[in-house]
Amino acid sequence: MTEHSHDSTPHAHDAAHSHDEGIGADELRDIAEVSSVEIITSACVHLMSAAAVKVGLAEDEETGQYQDLAEARKLITALAGLVTAAAPEIGNEHARSLRDGLRSLQLAFAEALPFPDEPGKAPGEKYTGRVS
């Protein structure tokens, strides 16, 4: 570096500050009014929907279906981690339906594989245990 050069590396504080400027007061107030249970369940529903598509449970008009099992594996594992970590916080009523959806995705994933995963290696099983 020369004597006149300066560090142009963005800093976390600067990134957070510029991100905050993009969020209006109305959006901040709206998110402040949403319960944590609703935010967590909403995130889980988004992960479930994306995983269902990637597993091949949604049909594409041209080819008949979408499927990307590598992507589905990541989404299901993330979902399993979130559901497992959040369950004690969101209560049994909410957690039960999320676990049911997760288990259905894990089973659909297993059916879509040409060869089964080793026990404990299927998506999310490190958080949920073996699914069969």
N, C-alpha and C positions, 0 to 999 in steps of 0.2 A: 504494500500500500504506500501511496505517496503521502507526503505531509498534508496535502489538501483533500485527500479522499476521505470519505466518511463511511461508516458502517450502514449499508443499505438493507441489511437483513431485517425482515419484519419481526417484531417482538410480539409475544403473546398478548401483552397489554394493548398494543396498538391494534392487533387483529380483533380483540374483544371489543375495544372501543369503537372501531369502525363498524363491527357487526351490530352493536347496540344502536348506532345511529340509524341503521336501516330498519329497525323495529320501532313502530310508532307507539305512542302512549296508549292508544286504544288496544293494540295487540297485547301489550304488556298487562293492561288491566284485564283483558279477556282471559289470558292464560293464568293470571293470578286467581281467577274465580273458578277455575276448573280443578276438581279434586284430583289428588294423586292417583286414586284408584281408576278414575276415568282416563287419565293420561297413560297409565301402565296398560290397561286393557286395550286402549286404542292402539298403542304400539304393538301389542301382541296380535291384534286382529290384522294389522298391516303386514306383519311378518308371516302370519298364517296364510293370508291371501297370496302374497308373493311366492311362498313356498308351494302352495297348491298349484299355482301356474307352472312353476319350475319342475315340479314332480310330473306334470303332464295331465293334471286333472281338468285343465281348461282347454277347450277346443279352438283351434285356429281355422278360420274359414277356408284357407288355401290348402294347408297341409294336413289338417285333421287334428293336430295337437301341438302344443309347445312342450318342450322338455329340455331341461338342462340340469342333470342330476348333480353336477359339481356345485352349481349355484344353490340348488335345493338343499344340499347337505349343509352348506354354510348357514342358510336361513333357518333351517330346522334346529341346528345346534345353537344358534343365537336365541331362538325362541325358547328352547329348553332351558338355557341358562337364565333367561329373564323370568320365565314362569317359576322356576325353582327358587330363584332368589326373592321374587316378589310375593310368592304364595303366603308366607307368614304375615306380610304387610297388608295384603288386599282382602284377606279373609277367605274362608273355605268356599263360600258360595261362588265367588268370582273365580277362584283358583280351580275349582272342580271343572267348570266348563272350559277353561283354558287348557287344563291337563287333558281333557277329552279330545279337544281339537288337536293338540300336540300329538297325542297317541295315534289318532287317525292319520295324521301326516306321516308319522314314523312308519306305520304299517303300509301306507300307500307307497312310500319310498322303497321299502323292502320289496314290495311286489314289483316295482318298476326296475329293480336291479337285475341284470342278467345273471349275476352270481352273488350270493348273499355275503354280507359283511361278516367278519369274525365277531363272535359274541363280545359285546361291550364296545365295538368299534363303529356301530351304526350311528347316524347323526343324533346327537343329543343324549346318547346313552351314558356318557360320563356324568350327566346330571340326573337322569331319570332311572338309570338301571336298565337292564335288558327288557326290551319290548318284544312281545310275541303274541 
